[in-house]
Amino acid sequence: MRIGKLKIALLGLCCVAVAFELWHFRRAPTPSQQLTSSVAQKNKPDFALLPASETAYSAGYFGYPKAHVEGWEPTVADIDEIEADLPQISALSNKDSDPRRHIDNPGLYFRQYLAAVIDGRKTILLNAFCANQEFRDQWRKHLVFALDGGKCYWHATFDTGTKTFSNLIVNGVG
């Protein structure tokens, strides 16, 4: 009789554990939410890792028209690192003598990341822009191009080896 009660208690405990895991699973973030780091949550609005198919197509936009470009798959840690290093953008932009081209808070822009191996070096290309209803959710899948727009549109290159940004280009005012 005592063994029967023990089995029932263990069975009940297992049911509670399974129910807790199912509840936790329902509340767990989706893979795209997992990629959004805690740093990014503080620096809203948002960012997206674009598919590798966009990488070779976009290389010329980032100033690498003749380079050999391939895509690669960054880890969540790689994206967290670039998000943590965003303040470097402000320092780079302050080197421009035109204050209309200074990026004071890069974390407040929508950011698109393209993981690219350019001539053998692993980089992450960053494209950033201000909020714009016209893009809706397409910006999460396709690179946003703009010819003007001033500091509402800019892009840079992040070298994963040196952990530094370079090639910051802020659009002109049209």
C-alpha positions in Angstrom: 0.0 0.0 0.0 2.8 2.4 0.9 4.6 1.7 -2.5 1.4 2.4 -4.3 1.1 5.9 -2.7 4.7 6.5 -3.5 4.1 5.7 -7.2 1.1 7.9 -7.3 3.0 10.8 -5.7 5.9 10.4 -8.2 3.4 10.2 -11.1 1.8 13.4 -9.8 5.2 15.1 -9.5 6.1 14.1 -13.1 2.8 15.5 -14.4 3.5 18.8 -12.6 7.0 18.9 -14.1 5.7 18.2 -17.6 3.0 20.8 -17.2 5.6 23.4 -16.1 7.8 22.5 -19.1 4.9 22.9 -21.5 4.0 26.3 -20.0 7.6 27.4 -20.2 7.8 26.2 -23.8 4.8 28.2 -24.8 6.3 31.3 -23.2 9.8 30.8 -24.6 10.9 33.2 -27.3 10.8 32.3 -30.9 14.2 31.9 -32.7 14.0 35.4 -34.1 13.3 36.8 -30.7 16.2 34.8 -29.3 18.5 36.6 -31.7 17.3 39.9 -30.4 19.8 40.3 -27.6 19.2 42.0 -24.3 21.4 44.9 -25.6 19.0 45.3 -28.5 16.0 45.2 -26.2 17.3 48.3 -24.4 18.2 50.1 -27.7 14.9 49.7 -29.5 13.7 49.8 -32.2 15.0 46.6 -33.7 17.4 44.7 -35.9 17.4 41.9 -38.4 19.9 39.4 -39.7 19.3 39.3 -43.5 19.5 36.1 -45.4 22.7 35.2 -47.1 21.1 35.6 -50.5 21.1 39.4 -49.9 24.9 39.5 -49.2 26.5 39.1 -52.6 23.8 41.3 -54.2 24.4 44.1 -51.7 28.3 44.1 -51.6 28.5 47.1 -54.1 26.3 49.2 -51.9 28.7 48.8 -49.0 31.7 49.8 -51.2 32.9 46.3 -52.2 31.9 46.2 -55.9 34.8 44.0 -57.0 35.5 42.0 -53.9 34.9 38.2 -53.7 32.0 38.0 -51.3 30.4 35.0 -49.6 27.8 34.7 -46.9 28.4 33.0 -43.5 26.2 32.3 -40.5 27.0 34.4 -37.4 26.2 33.1 -33.9 24.0 34.9 -31.4 27.2 35.9 -29.6 28.5 37.6 -32.9 25.3 39.7 -33.1 25.4 40.5 -29.4 29.0 41.7 -29.8 28.1 44.0 -32.7 25.2 45.4 -30.8 27.4 46.1 -27.8 29.9 47.8 -30.0 27.4 50.2 -31.6 28.7 53.2 -29.7 31.8 53.0 -32.0 29.5 54.4 -34.7 29.1 57.7 -32.9 32.9 58.1 -32.6 33.3 57.4 -36.3 30.6 59.8 -37.3 32.1 62.6 -35.1 35.1 62.6 -37.4 32.9 64.1 -40.1 33.0 67.9 -40.0 29.4 68.2 -41.0 27.2 67.9 -37.8 24.2 66.9 -40.0 26.0 63.6 -40.6 26.7 62.7 -36.9 25.1 59.5 -35.6 24.5 60.3 -31.9 22.6 57.1 -30.9 23.0 54.3 -33.4 20.9 51.9 -31.3 17.7 54.0 -32.1 17.9 53.1 -35.8 16.5 50.0 -37.5 19.5 47.9 -38.2 20.0 45.2 -40.9 23.0 42.9 -40.6 24.6 41.0 -43.5 27.2 38.4 -42.6 29.8 38.5 -45.4 33.2 37.0 -46.0 34.9 39.7 -48.0 38.2 38.7 -49.7 38.7 36.1 -46.9 37.8 38.4 -43.9 34.7 37.7 -41.8 32.7 40.9 -41.6 29.2 42.0 -40.7 27.8 44.7 -42.9 25.4 47.1 -41.0 22.7 49.0 -42.8 20.7 51.4 -40.6 17.7 53.7 -41.2 15.0 55.7 -39.3 11.5 54.4 -38.9 9.5 54.4 -42.1 6.0 52.9 -42.6 6.7 52.2 -46.2 9.1 49.3 -45.4 6.7 47.5 -43.0 8.2 44.0 -42.4 10.0 43.7 -45.7 13.1 45.3 -44.1 13.6 42.1 -42.2 14.1 40.2 -45.5 15.5 42.7 -48.0 18.1 45.4 -47.8 16.8 48.9 -47.7 18.5 51.2 -50.2 18.2 55.0 -50.1 20.1 57.6 -52.1 19.4 60.6 -49.9 17.9 61.1 -46.5 20.8 62.4 -44.5 21.6 60.8 -41.3 18.4 58.8 -41.5 20.3 56.3 -43.7 23.8 55.1 -43.1 25.9 51.9 -43.3 29.2 50.6 -41.9 31.4 47.5 -41.9 32.2 45.5 -38.7 35.3 43.4 -38.7 34.8 40.4 -36.5 38.5 39.8 -36.1 39.4 43.3 -34.8 35.9 44.0 -33.3 35.8 47.5 -34.9 33.6 49.4 -37.3 34.9 51.1 -40.4 33.7 52.5 -43.7 30.9 54.5 -42.2 28.9 56.2 -44.9 26.1 58.6 -44.0 23.7 59.5 -46.8 23.7 63.0 -48.1 20.8 65.4 -47.7 18.6 65.4 -50.9 
